[in-house]
Amino acid sequence: MDAIARMLRPASVAVIGASADPGKTAGRPIAYLDKHGYAGRIYPVNPKVDRIGAWTCYPDIASLPVVPDVAMVLLGAERAEQAVRELAAQGCGAAIVLASGYSETGEEGGQRQQRLVEAAGGMRLLGPNTIGLVNLTDNIVLSPSGALEMDHFPVGSIGVVSQSGGILGSVLSRAAARGIGLSKLISTSNEVDLGLADFIDHLVDDPATSVIALYIESVRQPEKFRAACLKAARAGKPVVAFKIGRSEAGARAAVSHTGAMAGSDRMYDALFRQLGVIRVQHFSDLLDVPAALATGRRLHGNRVAILTSTGGAGTLVSDELGLASFETPAPDAATAAALRALNSGTEAVLDRNPIDVTLAGLRPDLLRGAIKTLLASPTYDALTIIVGSSGLAQPELMAGALQDCLPASDKPVFAYVSPHAPEVARLLTQRGVPAYFAAESCAAAFNAMRHAREFRAPQDEPSSRTTAASVALPSGSLDEAQAKQWFAQHGIPGVQERVVSTAEEAQAAASALGERVVLKMLSSEITHKSDVGGVAVGVRVEELPRRMQQMADAVQAATGAAPNRYLVQEMVSGGTELILGLHRDALGTAILLGMGGVTAELFQDTCLRLLPAQGGLSREEALSMARELKTWPLLDGYRGRPRADVQALVDAIVAFSHLAAQCGDRLIEAEINPLFVLPQGQGVRAADGVAVLV
């Protein structure tokens, strides 16, 4: 048995610093273990008392009669370190350290945390600053959370891993109130040793867990997290994440446009998307969505039937589903006829969607017949039942009808409880029909099922990366000409251009590049050249001397230094301007693609893909990035516009990503803006470039 399995299913538990007073935090763990039916041995450690409840109390760790599988350390931070050292010396499997005062408090706390790690040696640690864990599958509660005062918790197949201790109790109590069954709940908190990825990996192998829910503050070990989530995806166990910290006061100051448009929260979006993690937007969804996924039902399409006993609520659900790109079509002729045949009178409207049985009353035959007909209909992929106020008098009627019909189909069935009726919602959820109080929750649950259906986990990582591409490059920021030459060497062609220093050189260069040219200042320090007057477009040959002087004066006024070198470039027309860039942060390296030019940051039409652990992006990923843009129609022949050379764009994205992978940590920032995508067969051209290396 590995350390995590031993921690979650211990045959023996030592409670270090246990109190005989169950009203105190240190007294709760033993009281809760007894209350919730722990079948193993408990060894309290407290030199001041002889017994705690039915258990013999020991004066110190050295006096314990056996080496415990897990120890809960309820001491303060300073004393916890010594306790951990003694437990490790005895060969204890793992320690759960509840004390705070570690890295969350600052530098001194960080040093204290490092000493705790050293004290543990090879023993595994959960925490510190954790509320512990709860294993409902096996009646093992290793936590002082006040939520455990409840007498009973529904057991189910949803595992929860939270980086917040308080959230564990919140999820536990909310799930119990909703009738949602959980399997395991773990608070990882400071993650000095065991973290999110370790428990995801373990829960994938746990037969009692089918869905994994995460409350995330930050992913501290991206590569382990990536591997664990992909393992879950390949095993068919959905991972649902609620990530806090979505709002940002502003984008970081960056050399490139890319840095300003790829904030850390967008990096999480990209990471989750690539790993198949379902990101939910509201805390309530952290239970609502897993409850739907835990039913094991599969959504095979986007068409939803709505069976309602209250017209307004049916319209509300229909509207939310429409906003989430689901369809609510009317029944096909055969289904409509079958529905009408159920009704002996004219009191129900059964041939449109929502299917309204408002005036039919709670007739069991009509209700069961309608549910079975809609689940059997080829027109629908799922069913939403609206429970109105009339359902409050006989909740068993609705719950029983639904439960009876579920075995006949694997289609998802959800309930929207229109009045505030927690007992009704809990009853339905316990009967296998997740029940929601918000119409948008129904849409979120269906959307998660669609996501789970569509995601395909990659089976193999790309080939390993090298660092040869950047060996000959200098450290620091390359100027535009150097950057584009480097990009061209790796498969991304640039526009025709010349580096000049004088007006005479500029005119000579321009005469070979066309009737009008682009004039730019050339500098490795100033990359946002337009902001300081360093770009002029559509300049005639005879205008170059005057425009160069105007540019020198403008740049001098803006920066305090006039440029001494310039670029003269060909004018590119007939293409679509995109931005192709690189962004790095703690999660990894991302490639950004978006609408380019000077309005790139204004319109924010961008998408991100994180590089895999090894190598660059595939052609399929590159094409999916282009198709994800709102401006994709401009590349695809919008309103008679010539189709763009998308294959050349894909080539450029792949080449750029492999260049980033090859350079590794040497490449700090890189960007092409604009990248002109020309009409089909004419390729792409890099018209500007940024590269910063260390």
Secondary structure, DSSP 8 states (H G I E B T S, - for coil): --HHHHHHS-SEEEEET--S-TTSGGGHHHHHHHHTT--SEEEEE-TT-SEETTEE-BSSGGG-SS--SEEEE-S-HHHHHHHHHHHHHHT-SEEEE----SGGG-HHHHHHHHHHHHHHTTSEEE-SS---EEETTTTEEE---GGGGSS---EEEEEEEES-HHHHHHHHHHHHHHT--EEEEEE-TT-SSS-HHHHHHHHHT-TT-SEEEEEES--S-HHHHHHHHHHHHHTT--EEEEE-----SS----SSHHHHH--HHHHHHHHHHHHT-EE-SSTTHHHHHHHHHTT-----SSBEEEEESSHHHHHHHHHHHHHTT-B-----HHHHHHHHHH-SSSS-B-SSSSEE-GGG-S-HHHHHHHHHHHHH-TT-SEEEEEE-GGGSS-HHHHHHHHHHHGGG--S-EEEEE-S--HHHHHHHHHTT--EESSHHHHHHHHHHHHHHHH----SS------SGGGTTS-SEEE-HHHHHHHHHHTT--B--EEEESSHHHHHHHHTTT-SEEEEEE--SS---GGGGT-EEEEEEGGGHHHHHHHHHHHHHHHHSS--S-EEEEE---S-EEEEEEEEEETTEEEEEEEE-STTHHHH--EEEEE--SSS---HHHHHHHHHHSTTHHHHTTGGG---B-HHHHHHHHHHHHHHHHHHGGGEEEEEEEEEEE-BTTS-EEE---EEEE-
